[in-house]
């Protein structure tokens, strides 16, 4: 091999190494940028997951509170019975008027009986 050919091969190898070094530097920069972007996306994903989980927990708590309220809520018949027991007419004829002491209203009693029958037929 001639001296010129060897020198030409060395120059080509040196040029290829410089080009390879530049390519590696670009790859490192791209990888660094991608890792930074990946970390930002992970943080954002965690924030969104936390928000979703907190909303799910809020919804579960609200559903639980609603079910407790529904369970503890007296029925319409129970409320009307309480009004009647407090001395207030619940019948159509005298609705809202006070019941005179010691009396019972046949209309109110009939109305409560019908409600009780209807409630018991629904649950059966």
HELIX and SHEET records of a PDB file:
HELIX    1   1 UNK A    3  UNK A   72  1                                  70    
HELIX    2   2 UNK A   76  UNK A   85  1                                  10    
HELIX    3   3 UNK A  106  UNK A  123  1                                  18    
END                                                                             
